[in-house]
């Protein structure tokens, strides 16, 4: 079927226009399905790991990986590992978090600042809940080198979860809110380096097993998805209300 306008020009077939509309929808549905399957895979993987750890507090692979990692004696590597791990402890991580939240507020991004604070609190509570439920002991000096012995439970790593959710959300904001620039590239590089390095650092200093770190990355990924979804929901709701308010039409 073809449509002819008043000048006698033949318009594009309706079938072609319909196909152009359907194709993006199918692609969006395909991507949504893949994303949901990935999330399901992460949930299943974390559940299996948590069950294994609940029934067995120590894996030989954990000891092997820690021993091999701690055999690296490069001073630059060791210094970076200790620095990244140190950043994750209070009061320094609290100060860093407040600085980023304050910068967001000063930039006029109030909802972003609020969600960044919520992300930090949410991931800390989630980590505490899971640690208490599984109560896995920390690595022992009988098996590996431990820089400082901690009294809290080990699974999953709190450092890794906090870095992934907090700095991961900041990376998301940086990517979506800032235009391409040296500043955006610099911030994304820093956030990515912290997120990737913190897991290795926690094993290197002997305060977590590798399975603690893997579990933290899995659970932290799920928590980050939740934070981003809540942020997007709140932002859309806020903008819609602002656009519909009488003040916005004056």
C-alpha angles and dihedrals in degrees: 000000000000131000122218120202126216092274092057094252115145112235125215115282115268089232091061093050091048092051091052090055096044096049096064090045091053091048091051091049091049092051091047090052092049090048092051091048090051091051090049090051091052092049092050093046093051092046092052092047092049091050092050092049093047090058096039125030098193133045123191089223090059091055093046094050093046092048093050093046093049090052088072105100100178105137094216092051092045092048093050092048092052092045095052091047091048091052090061095061126083137288092028097050090048091052092047091049093050091049093055092044090049092050090053091051092049089050090056096250098129097159091048091050092049093049092047090055091045090050092055094048094043095052092047092053092045092050092048091050094051093043091052092047095051099029097194114179122241122254112285129228086234089076109022142010113276119196094198127000114234126202098212126091121273112221118109111015111248092202093055095046093048094046092047096048101034100038091032090058091046088052089052091051092046092052095046102037104037126067120234106289144130089266093055092047091047094051093046090050093050094047092047092048092052094048094048096041100046095070093053091044094055091054092044094056090048097240097115139030120235090250088057088055095046091049091050093052091049096047092038091055090055091047091050091053089053092050093049092048092050090048093051091046092050094045093051091046092048094049093046092051092046092051092049096045119106091237092060091057097052 
